[in-house]
Amino acid sequence: MNTALKKKSLEESLSGHTAQVVESESGIKTVGENVLVEVLENFEKFLEGDIPVGERLELDEAYFQGIPYVLSNHELNAFLQATPHLKDNENYYSYLGCFISKLVDNAFIAGHNNYQIDLVDLPPLNEVCLELRDRDLGYPLVVNVVGNVDSNFAWGSEKCRINFEGNADSFFGACVKDSEIYVRGNIGFYAFDNLTDSTVRIEGDFQSFGYNMSDNIFKTADEDLLKKLLDRENGVKPRSYNKVVFINPDGREEVVRDYS
């Protein structure tokens, strides 16, 4: 383990920010560099684990039980900025996304919400916002993500409100249930595969939508994008119990296609 390099990365990421109090209205404060070093060490151990490939994962499974931390928004992003020196590890691109998801889940269970996740300076990650859910607390988990991601963004999430600004690869929003997703950016193949009971506002291009989508509402304010949404092959499929809605310049919403 290259401790010198690790601490240097943390010092650089925390420079000018360690005195900042974040989310003080909800009682969370930054806890300092030492705790973040511990989180980074924990992530290095997590990289050496064996998460099954191709299996649906849930954040309560044994793979994630060794991640006990509740971080403020500031601490989470400082941790992320301290990880790029580990990207030569082949697991970095998928496991970091899973690790982020568990940290957000921990914070939500502890009573905190509305995280702002900054991935702009990181390479595109898989599995970001994996299996997030409301934990039966009576209100949605809210997360805001900026930056590019790879595949499986928000896979399996439920009762969430997700704002995403960036570009994404395949299976964006797949298997999501009862959620709201606002996308500002370009997304790849099989987006929203198996999406159910959700509302999506999309303001960017996409390569193709997936299948088995039902009881959803897809909204856009872009006329060209509306045409793509109505495309039977790559957009919203017919006989799918979905609706396509156009948002007019005055804000009025118009149901353009109803497949129910």
N, C-alpha and C positions, 0 to 999 in steps of 0.2 A: 504493500500500500504506500503510495507516495504522499505522505502526510504533509510535507512542505508544499507540494503543489496544491493539495486540497485546501489548506489554510490560506494560501495565497489567493486562490480563486474566491474563497469566501470573503476575504478582506476586500478584494476588489469589488465584489458584488455588493458588499455592505457599505462601501465607502460613501460617506455623506448621508447615510440613511439610518445608522444605528441609533441615533437619538430620537428618531421619529416615532411618535405614538400613533399606531394604526388601529382603526375601529374602536376607539376609546369609548364610543357610545354604547358598545356592547361588552365592554369590560376586557377586551383583548389588548395586550400590549406586546411589543416586540420583546423577546426574551434574551436576545444577545447571540453573539457568535458561537459560544460554546455549545448551546443547544443545537444550532444549525450544523455544526461539525458532527454532532452525534447523529442527526438525521441523515447527513451525507454518508456516514459510516454504515448506518442501517441500510441505506439504499445500495451501497456497495455489496453488502451481504445478500440483499435481495436479488441483485444481478446474478449471483452464483446459484440461485435456486433453480427449480425445475417446474415451471408452469406449463401444463399440458397445452400443446399447440392444437388448434382446431376445436377445442372444447369450449362450451359456454361457461364463462366464469362468473361467480358472484362474489361480492366484496366481503361476505361473511365466511368464505371458505378458508381453509387452513393456510393457504398460500399468503394470505393478507393479515393473519393474526399477529404477526411480529411487527406491525406498523402501528404503534400506539399514539402517535403524536397528534396534537391539535395545534395547528399553526395559524397565526394571523395571515391575512392576505399578503402583507409585506414580507413576512417570513417565508411563506410559500414561494413567492417569486424570487426572493434572494437565494433560496435553496436551488431553484431551477437554474438560475444563472451560474451556479457553482458546479453544475454537472457536466458541461461539455467535454472536460478532459477525460471523461469515461466513455465517450462515444465510440472508441475502438472496440469496446465489448459488443459482441454481436447481439446481445439481449437488450442493449440500451434503448433501442428505438421502440420496442414494444413494452418492456418492463417499466420504463419511466412513465409512460402513459397510464399504466395500471397503478403505479405508485401514486401519481397525482390524484387519480380517482379515489383511492383509499383515503388520502389526506383530506380531500374535500368532504368525503363521507364522514370521516371522524369529526370534522368541524361542524357539520350540519347536525349530527347527533348531539354534539355539545351545545347546540343552541345558536350557532353562527350561520350566516347565509350570505348570498350575493357576492360570491368570490369573483375577482377580476384576475384571470390567468393570462399572463403575458408570455407567449411562445415565440415572439418575433425573432429573437436572436438564436433560437434553437433549431436544429434540423427537424424536418417533419417527423412527428411521432405517430405511432399506432396506438389504438386503444385509449385515447384521451376521453375522459368522462364516461368510462366504461361502467355500465350497470348502476348508475346513480339513481336514487329514488327518494321518495318523500318520507320514508320510514314511519308512515302512519302518524305523522305529527300534526296533520290537519292543514298543512300549507305546503306549496311546492318548493322544492330545492331550486334555487336560482343560481346560475353560473354564467359568466361572461368570458369568452375566450377570444383572444386576438392573436393571429399568427397562422402559419400554414401547418396542416397536419397531414398524415398519411391515411391509412385505411381505418375503418371501424370506429369513426368518431361517434361517441354517445351510444354505442351499441348496447341495446337492452335496457336503456334508461326508462324510468317510469315516473309519471307525475312530477315532471321537472319543467322549468322554463329556462331554455338555453339560447343565449345570444352568441352567434359565431361570426367573426369577421376575419376572413382569410380564404385560402384555397385548400381544398381537401381532395383526397383520392377516393377510392371506391368504398361502397357500403356505408356512406355517410348516413347517420340516423337510422340504421337498420334495427329492426325489432324493438323500436321505441313504442311506448304505449302512453296514452292519456297525457300528452305533453304539449308544450308550445315551443316551437323552434323558429328562430329568426336568423336567416342566412344572408350575409352580405359578402359574396365571393363566389368563386367557381368550384363546382364539385364534380366528381367523376362518375364512374359506372355504378349501376345498381343502388343508387341513392334511395333511401327510405324503403328498402326492401322489408316487407312484413311490418310496416308501420301501421298502427291502429289507433283510432279514437284521438287523433292529434290535429293540431293546427300548425301549418307551416307557412311562414312568409319567406319568399325567396327573391332576392334581388341580385342575381348573378347567374352566370351560365351553368349548365349541367350537361353531362354527356348522356346519361340515361337514368331513368327511374327503374327501381326493381319491381317485383311482383308481389301479389298477395297483400296489397295495401287496401285497407277497408275503413270506412267511416271516418275519413280525414277531410280536412279543408285545406286546400292549397291556394295561397294568395300571392298576388304580385301587382306592382304598380307599373311594370314595364311591358309595353305592348308586344315587343318582340319575344320576350320571355313567355308571355301569355300564349303565343302561338306554339311555342315548344311544349308548354304544359298540356296543350290540347292535342298534341301529336300522339296518335294511338300507339305507335311503336315505341317511342322513347320517353314519352311523357306519362300522364295519368291514364291508366288503362280503362277502357269501358267496362261496364258491368262490375264495377269495383266498389260501389257505395261511397264514392268520394265526390267532393265538389271542387270546382275551380272558380275562384273569385278574382275579379279585377278591381283594383283600388283606383278610382278615378282621381284626377288632379285635385278635385275639391274634397277628397277624402271619402267620398261615397263609395260603398262597397256594392258590387254588382255580381250576382251569381251568373257566370257565363255558361257553365256546364254542370249539370247535376246528374250523376250516375247512380243515384239511389233508386 
